[in-house]
Amino acid sequence: MNETLKTIHTLRTIHGNFSVEEVSQLNLDLICEAILHTSNASARQSYSIIVLSDRKQMQDLFGYQGSRALIFCVDFTRLAAGAKHLNHAFDNDDIIGFITGSMDTMLAAQTAVIAAKSLGIDSLITNGLHRNNLDVVYKSLNLPETSCFPLITVVLGYPTEEPAYQKGRLGADFIFHEGVYHQPTPEMLEKMVAEYDDHEKHIGLVDNWEKMGFQHYLDWFYTKWSDEPNTEKIATGKVLEFQERLIKSGFWWPAE
Ligand SMILES: Cc1cc2nc3c(=O)[nH]c(=O)nc-3n(C[C@H](O)[C@H](O)[C@H](O)COP(=O)(O)O)c2cc1C
């Protein structure tokens, strides 16, 4: 296996227990430089990245802390301002702009994770910001109200302890479809349940579902971890907060 594949194969998340050791400015610069090489649609680099080094600020904003945090925001503000500057019209604030911008943004975040790992620096990808109140997040980070949405955070640092194991994944059979899409068969679903139940693989979020009285990991997952489906499809709570925020940002146009 080459060094790049080795780095990717040894990726694992540090769930917040980062030590006080700091990531050097040199290494941070290398990570940031790597991010800039990520593929991006229409050469827009439709993101802005906020770099945090204040651990309390991190804790308050998204519930974790490490040496540094990079907050990756989908962002068309720069390009819109550039258009104004040159007397052009530019507005990519719609759902397509949001989805395409999210792709650029998430890929940039994954580049950060891989670049960091290649330098011996660990990371946590977290959407903890979204558990905070989004109005508070916008205010605290001085985010533009329109054309900008904080998508994902990557915390960087060194762990206080090595994780006990590397987490597994469902294998290729479940993920790749030859030629066209194939719906999962009952046999495949049985196999999936068994994969999640395999204690050696550590695929799920918890290992002690039997002790909690569940036959299968997925019994725990569907009943205890996942939200109750909103069968009425009426936006309330966090869904409503997100929709309203996306409307405010201009990325989601309310139906007339
Ligand atoms: C979009 C996204 C959000 C995540 N949010 C959190 C989080 O808030 N807290 C956390 O501990 N891990 C979070 N993770 C990390 C996953 O839990 C982790 O990648 C997964 O359990 C697999 O573990 P591994 O990365 O060690 O292989 C997140 C990952 C992604 C991609």
The ligand as an SDF file (V2000), in Angstrom:
LIG
                    3D

 31 33  0  0  0  0  0  0  0  0999 V2000
  -21.0850   15.2170    9.0180 C   0  0  0  0  0  0  0  0  0  0  0  0
  -20.4070   14.5760   10.2020 C   0  0  0  0  0  0  0  0  0  0  0  0
  -20.7060   14.9930   11.4710 C   0  0  0  0  0  0  0  0  0  0  0  0
  -20.0850   14.4160   12.5780 C   0  0  0  0  0  0  0  0  0  0  0  0
  -20.3490   14.9030   13.8260 N   0  0  0  0  0  0  0  0  0  0  0  0
  -19.7310   14.3650   14.9000 C   0  0  0  0  0  0  0  0  0  0  0  0
  -19.9480   14.9110   16.1950 C   0  0  0  0  0  0  0  0  0  0  0  0
  -20.6580   15.9020   16.3740 O   0  0  0  0  0  0  0  0  0  0  0  0
  -19.3230   14.3150   17.2300 N   0  0  0  0  0  0  0  0  0  0  0  0
  -18.4870   13.2440   17.0870 C   0  0  0  0  0  0  0  0  0  0  0  0
  -17.9460   12.7570   18.0830 O   0  0  0  0  0  0  0  0  0  0  0  0
  -18.2310   12.7080   15.8520 N   0  0  0  0  0  0  0  0  0  0  0  0
  -18.8340   13.2530   14.7610 C   0  0  0  0  0  0  0  0  0  0  0  0
  -18.5700   12.7720   13.5060 N   0  0  0  0  0  0  0  0  0  0  0  0
  -17.5770   11.6970   13.3510 C   0  0  0  0  0  0  0  0  0  0  0  0
  -18.2460   10.3490   13.1720 C   0  0  0  0  0  0  0  0  0  0  0  0
  -18.9110    9.9880   14.3580 O   0  0  0  0  0  0  0  0  0  0  0  0
  -17.1770    9.3160   12.7940 C   0  0  0  0  0  0  0  0  0  0  0  0
  -16.5990    9.6600   11.5590 O   0  0  0  0  0  0  0  0  0  0  0  0
  -17.7690    7.9260   12.6760 C   0  0  0  0  0  0  0  0  0  0  0  0
  -18.2070    7.4940   13.9250 O   0  0  0  0  0  0  0  0  0  0  0  0
  -16.7560    6.9400   12.1240 C   0  0  0  0  0  0  0  0  0  0  0  0
  -15.6410    6.8890   12.9400 O   0  0  0  0  0  0  0  0  0  0  0  0
  -14.1810    7.0910   12.3810 P   0  0  0  0  0  0  0  0  0  0  0  0
  -14.1320    8.4270   11.7010 O   0  0  0  0  0  0  0  0  0  0  0  0
  -13.2970    7.0250   13.5980 O   0  0  0  0  0  0  0  0  0  0  0  0
  -13.9020    5.9880   11.4140 O   0  0  0  0  0  0  0  0  0  0  0  0
  -19.1510   13.3500   12.3850 C   0  0  0  0  0  0  0  0  0  0  0  0
  -18.8280   12.9460   11.0800 C   0  0  0  0  0  0  0  0  0  0  0  0
  -19.4430   13.5530   10.0020 C   0  0  0  0  0  0  0  0  0  0  0  0
  -19.0460   13.1090    8.5980 C   0  0  0  0  0  0  0  0  0  0  0  0
  1  2  1  0
  2  3  1  0
  2 30  2  0
  3  4  2  0
  4  5  1  0
  4 28  1  0
  5  6  2  0
  6  7  1  0
  6 13  1  0
  7  8  2  0
  7  9  1  0
  9 10  1  0
 10 11  2  0
 10 12  1  0
 12 13  2  0
 13 14  1  0
 14 15  1  0
 14 28  1  0
 15 16  1  0
 16 17  1  0
 16 18  1  0
 18 19  1  0
 18 20  1  0
 20 21  1  0
 20 22  1  0
 22 23  1  0
 23 24  1  0
 24 25  2  0
 24 26  1  0
 24 27  1  0
 28 29  2  0
 29 30  1  0
 30 31  1  0
M  END
$$$$
